[in-house]
Amino acid sequence: MNRVQLSADSLHPLPPTFAVSGDGRFQEVPPRRVLVVDDEALIADTIVMILNRHGFQAEAVYSGSEAIAATQRMTPDLVLSDVLMPGMDGVEMAIAISDLLPKTRIVLFSGQADTSELLGRAHRRGLYFELLAKPIHPLRLVERLRRAQ
């Protein structure tokens, strides 16, 4: 079973993100909408809690099919998903979401070393998804997701 490790640092919010507007003033960037997908509810819910405390607007679902339905409702800026899930795996889900929302960034994560064949399906269609290894420290995850804003 994969475990998310929390520390006091993981629950400390980072300052909001700002950008320079056309008139040269700083303005807060609206929170990025993130859909977190993992069949292990504890992991998905914990990641959502951490992301929401760090200025994201995140919600969790627990299967690939739920994720496809949720993307149509919430139009996320980013989908963060486990790869190995029962039913529809994360790569199959990522391909379907890419077809529906081509501008949505998809980041996959896995605690399993053997995901190359699954990712090969996406590569054959010309789709390349970022892959993170589990476990990832919560603050590193937040920093990684913020870098691509």
N, C-alpha and C positions, 0 to 999 in steps of 0.2 A: 504494500500500500504506500502511495506517495504521501508525504507529509509536508505541510507548509509550516515553516518555522517563523514564529513571530517574536519580535523583540520590542522594547520600548521605542526604538528608532522607527520601526515600521509603522507605528501609529501616530508619529509626530507629523503633522501636515507641513508640507513645503509651501513656500509663498506662492501666491497665484501667478500665473503666467501673464506677462504684459507684452504688448507690441506697440510700435510707433505708428500712429494714425497718419493719414495723408497731410494733416495740418501740423505734424511734428509733435503732437502730444502723446503721452503714454495712455493706453487704455487696456483694460483687462480683456484678455482673450476668453470668449465663452468656453465653458468646459467641453471637452471632447466626449462624445457619446461612445461608450465602450460596451460591447456585449461579450460577456465571459461565458465560455461553454466548457463544461466538464461534467462527466457522469458521476463524479464524486462531489456531492453537494457541499460537503465541508470545504473542499478546496475552492470551488467556484464562489461560494458565499464569502469566504475569507478574502479572496482576491478582490471581490467587489467592495467589501468593507474598506480594504486598504486603498483601493483606487478612489473611492468616494471621499475618503479623508484627505486625499492628496489632490483634490480639485477636478477629478474626472466625474462624469455622470455615468455610472456603470450599473449594469444589472446582469443577473445570472440566469442561465437556462442550463438544462442538464442532459440534453441530447442534440444530435445534429438536426433532427427534424424540427425540434422546438426552436433551434437557432434560426433556421430558414424562415419560420413564421415570425419570429421576433424581429428579424432584419426588415421585413416588409412593414412592420408596425413602427419601429423606432428609427430606421435608417441610420445605423451606427457609423461613426467615423472609422472605427476600428473594431475588429473581432479578434478576440484572444481565445484560442481553443486548444484543448487537449487533442492529441492525434488519435490515440487508441481508445475508442468508445464502442460499446455494443450497438448493434444496428448500423446506423450510418456513421462511418469513421470521420475524423476531423478533416482529412484531405478531401473526401467526397463532399462533405459539407462546404468546405472552402471553395471548391470548384463551383458548386451550385450558387453560393453567395456571390462569387466573382461574376458569374453570368448575370445575376440580378442587379448587382451594385458594383460595377467595375471600378469605381473610385474608392470603395471601402478598402482600407488596409487590413490585411489578414496576417496575424502572427500566430503560429502554431507552437505548442510546447509539448514535450514528451519526456517521460522518465525511462522510456524504452530505447535501447540502442538501435533496434531493427525497424526503422521507419522508412528506409530508403526506397523500398519497393512501393510503398504507399505514395511517397512524394514523387516517384517516377511517373505515376499516372498524371499528376498535375504538370510535370515538366514536358511530357509528350504533347500536352495541349498548349504549351507555351506559357504556363503559369508558374511563377516562382514565389513561394511563401517563405517568410523568415521563420526559422526554427530555433526555439530556445530549449535548453535542456532543463528538466526538473531535477532537483529543486532549484529555484532561483530566489535569491534574497529579495524580499519585498521592495526595498529601496532601489535595488538595481533594476527591477522590473519597472518601477515608476519612472526612473531616469531614462530607461530604454524607450518607453512609450512616449515620454515627453520630447525626446530628441527628434522624433519624426513628425512633430506637429507642424 
